[in-house]
Amino acid sequence: MRGSKRLCSGWINHALLLFLTIWWQPTFCHPASTSPIIRPGFSNQPLRPTNTSLSTIPLEFNVERDIFLSIDYTPESCFVNIIAALHQAALGDFRGKMIIANYRTTRFHQPLIAINVPDSSNRIARKYVIWGLFLSAQYLHISEGFSQSFFTLRYKEEEVGGIGIGTGLTATNRGTTTTTVNDPAVLQTRNINVDFEFYDTTDLGKDAIFMTIIGALVNAAPPISNNPIQQTWASFQNDQPVVFVAVPVPAARSLPPFLTYEDVILVLARAAEYFVAKGKYCPLKMDIHVSGFKVAEAAFALKSQVGNANYTGTSMERLIASI
């Protein structure tokens, strides 16, 4: 494929290695706060799903931000590390719990993305983490304030957790015991390879690309990860100009391997790394292979160029040809 590059497990082993830092101190401490920083034109009000366009998050859930240190980060570092944490969370049982942890990538050691709980346990409902990471990213994006922050997560007005985005232990105010493990993208049993190709030079905007990836990860998380995807799958937000779409091929395939939600989650994480590595945020096509078999085609495209958001029955060839 012209301009394409095979992204194999050796490359992803280096690019997507996550450091998970797990702290066991049983108390939940909000970080010591200086005077909250209010960005011009945006107040530090609670952000609810009604302020966004992702219908998979219930209206009873919201986040509230307290910026406790005026340490700024690049948008790329915040988005990529949030995607790393969200990718990790999305691969697990959506209805179960996960151990509190800090996440960062080898590309961006800061800021840490710290998951916390408001009680003496060390576990939090996975769905709260997934919803909270999306709304935290949305908050940073809307406010244009990529500063060290702490987000309180609430469901039905009850505090259910927290997400710290910051440097060192200030993000969580916890202990120092560290455990390092590999990213599940490396430990996966399925042999997934992706061919990437930019097919247009239009700049889609890095924020739009990252928020589309984050939204797609949230949408791909609730189904059982190894469930096959047999129809065109698309993810988009009304307030973002970009859509992610994946089309299983060939449509009449009757034997495995099939495209699964786990595959989509892994491909989204790899795409984020690819965009950053190339320094380009243009329309992107992907061929997805599992164990040597092509199972799907996918793309990031402008919604305005694609048109109808109902992609059922639309082949990737027709989709790309329409752009």
N, C-alpha and C positions, 0 to 999 in steps of 0.2 A: 504494500500500500504506500502510495507516494506520501512522503513526509512523516510516515508513521514510525513508531519506535516500540519494540516489544518490551513491556515492563514485566520482568520475570521475578521470581521469588528472591533471587540473590540481590537484586536492586532494592526490592521492597524491604528486605531484611535490614539494609542500611538506612533506607529513607524513612521508614515508619516505625522504627524501634521506639517504644514508649518506655519512659521511666515512671513506674507507679510507686509513689511514696506513701506508705500506709502508717498512720499514727494511731496508737492504742490508748492514749490518755482519755479517760472516760468522761470528762466534763466538756461541755460545749461553751466556748468563749467567743463572744463577738469581739472583733478586733477593736483595740483602743482607737477612738476616732478623734481626728482633728475637726475643725469646722468643715461641714460638708461642702464640696465644691459643686456649684451649679453652673452648668454650661450655658452660654447665652442662648435664649430662646427655648430652653428645655428645663423643666423642673424635675427634681428627683421624686416624682410621684410613683406610686405602685404601677407596674405594668401588667395588665391583664390580657388574656387572649383576645378580648374585644378590641384592643388597640392594635392587634396584628391581624393576619389573614390565614392563620393555620387552624383549621376547624378541628383538628385531631386533639387539641388541648382543651380540656373542659373550662367553662367560664368561671368555675369556682376556684381555679388555680391562679395565683399571681406571684410576682416577685417584687421586692422593694430593694432599692440600692442605697448603700451608704458608702460614698467614696471616702476612704479613711486615710489615704496618703496621696499626695499629688505626684505620683510616679506615673509617667506616661509610657505607653508601649505602641509599637506599630500596629496598625489594623491587621496586617498579615500574621503577626505573632499571636495576637489574641484569637483570631479566627481559626488558625491552624491548630492551636493547642485545644481550643474548645471542640473542634472537630475530632481531634484525637480522643478526648474524653468521651464525647458523644458516640463515636464509633465503637469504643470499648463497651459502653453501656448498652448500645443498641443490639449488640450480638448476644446478650444474655436474655434470660426469661423476663419479658416485659412485666409480667404480673408478680414477679418475685422480688427479692431484696438483693442488694449488693453491698460489699464492704466499702466503707468510706476510704477515700484515697486521694492522692494528688497525681495529676497527669501533666506531662510535658513531652515534647518531641525532641529528637536529636537535632533537628534544624533550629528550634527555638527552645532554649533551656528556660527562658522566662517569657511570659509570666507562668507561674504554676496555676493550674486549674484544680482547686481544692474542693472536695466534696465533704460535707459535714452533716451532723445530726444534732438536734437540740436536747438530747438526753444522754444517758450513760451507756447506750449501746454503741456498737461500731457498724451498724447496718442501717440502710435507708432504702425505702421503696424505689426500685429502679425507675419506675415511671415518673417519679418526682424529679429525679436527676435528669432524665431525658427532656421533660417539659421545661425544667428550670434552666438547662443549658441553652435551649432555644430562646427563651425569653431574656436570658442574660445577654446573649449575643444580639438579640433584637434591641435591647436597651442600649448597648454600646453603639450599635449602628445608628439608631435614631438620634441619640444625644451627641454623636460625633465626639464622644469623650472616652477614649481608650485608656483610661487611668486605672490605677490599682483600686479595686472595688470589692465590696462584699454584698452579696445578694441574699436576702432572707426569702425562703420559699414558704408559701402558705397555701393550704388547701382548705376550703370552707372556713377561712379566717383562722385556722389553727396552724401554728408554725410547725413545719414538717422537715425542715432541713435548711442548709445554707450552701452557697457556692462562693468561694473566694477566688479572685483573679488577681494575682500579685506576685511579689518577689519574696523568696525565702519563707521563713516560718511566719512572717506577718500575715500571710494569706489565711492561715488556720489557727495560729497561736497554739500549736500542739507540740508534741515531743519530737524526738530526733531519730527514732528507730526507722530504718529505711529498708524496704524490700524492692528489689529490681526484678521485673519479669519481662518476657518478650511479648510483643504485640500478637494477638490472635491471628492477625493476617499472616504472620510467619508460621505459627503453629497449626494452621488450618490443615485439615486432611484433604480438602479439595485442591487440586492443582489449577489455580486460576492465573491466566495471563491476559493482559489487556493491550491492544494496539491503539495508540492515540494518534489523532491527526487533526490539526487545526484546518478547517475548511473555508474560513473566511477571516478577513483581517479586521472586522468590526470589533471595537473595544466594547465588551459587555459591561465592564466595570467590576473591579475586584469585590466590592461589597455585595453587588448583586449575585456574583458567582458564589461567594462564600455563604450568603444567606440562603441561596437555593440549595446548596449542598446540605447545610444544616437542617433546613426544612425537610428535605428528602430523607435524611437520616431519621428524623422524628417520624415521618410517615411510614418508613420501612420497618420501624422497631416493633409495633404491636403484633404483626403476624408471626407465627412460629417460623424461626429463621430458615429451617430447611424445607419449608413448603415451596413447591414449584410455582413459578409465575407463568401462566399459560396465555395471558393476554397482554396487550400493550399496557405498560405501567408508566404513569406520568406523575410528576410532583411539581407544583408551582404555588406561588403566593400572589394574591391580587395586587400587593404593593411592590412586587419585584418584577422587572421586565423579562426575566430569564425563566425558562422551563427546562427541567431535566426529564427526558423520556427514554425508556428502555423497551425494546421490541424483541421478544423471543423469536429465534429463527432456528431451523425452518419451522413454520407454523404447524406443519403436520407431523412434527417429531413425536414418535410414540415410545421411544426408549430413552433412558437416562444416558448422559447427564442432562438435566434441565436447569434453566436459570432459576435461582432461588433468591429469597429476600436476603440471605446471608451474602450471596454474591453481590447484590446491589449495594449493600452496606460497605463491603470491602472495596468495590469499584469506586464508590463515592469518596472514600478516604484516600484512595490512590489518586483520584482525579485532583483532589485538593493539593496534594503534594506535587503533581505534575504541573498544575497552573503556576505554583510558586517557583518551582525549579526553572520553568521556562520564562518566567517573568511576563507572561502574556495572559490576557483574560478574554480571549476571542472565542467564537463558536467552535465547539470541539466535538468530533465524532470518536466513538470507541467501538472496537470489535472485542467482544468478551468470549474467551475460550476457557473451557473447563476440561481438563484431562485430554487436551488436544482437539476437542470438538468445539466448534463455534456454536454458542448457545444463545447469543443475543447481540444486537447492535444497540447503541445508546448514543445520546447527544445532549449537549447543552446548547440551546438556541434561544433566540429572541422570540417571545410570545407573539409580538406584533408581526413577525415574519411568518410564523407558523400558522397563526390565525386561530382556528377552533381549538379549544382546550380539551375537546373530547377526541382522544386518539385511538379509541377502540377500533380495531380493524385496519388501521393505517400502517403500512409497512415503512421501515426506516428509509427505504429508497424513495418512496413518495414524499416522506417528510422532508428529507434533505433536498430532493428535487424542487420542492415548493419554496425553498429559501433562496 
